[in-house]
């Protein structure tokens, strides 16, 4: 049974059917956006076959993010923090097998990542169907290596919010890419109201 989504600490699965579309980069890009908002995000590597989230985070020099590495290939239930200080983002594996479905079952919402490539979009649609089958809504869509989201794709996926991330050399540092991740982070989890 899923918990009600918490706008400050909900579990957000970053998913997509095809490998190489940018799921790990998107996970870290969104986490970096939350870190800039002083949200203290936690990123969890649910990819048991190719757990590279911690390596990518270290290489990018990201700060303000708690990273749960998965070098020994543990299942998602052994990775999620019990009391996270802020939002939890799960870097999901590619495919449609049990390892890809398990994080979707534990998430409150999902962000779907794809390229404009036909095969990637077909796999993204399949992932959307998997998410719906386990009751996880698709809250966001990220189309990588594009200047804009293709017409009708967000509607096809059923995503409330969509951004395009252009092709840049360093997507976790380039202004255009970080701005796109920031817009999606704001849309998915609006900033808290200041205390009065």
Secondary structure, DSSP 8 states (H G I E B T S, - for coil): ------TTT-EEEEE-SSTTSSHHHHHHHHHHHHHHTT---EEEE--SSS--HHHHHHHHT--S-EEE--TT---GGGTS-SS-SS-EEEE--SSSSHHHHHHHHH-SEEEEEE-SSHHHHHHHHHHHHHHHHTT-EEEEEEEET-SS--TTHHHHHT-SEEEEE---S-TTT-HHHHHHHHHHHHHHS-------
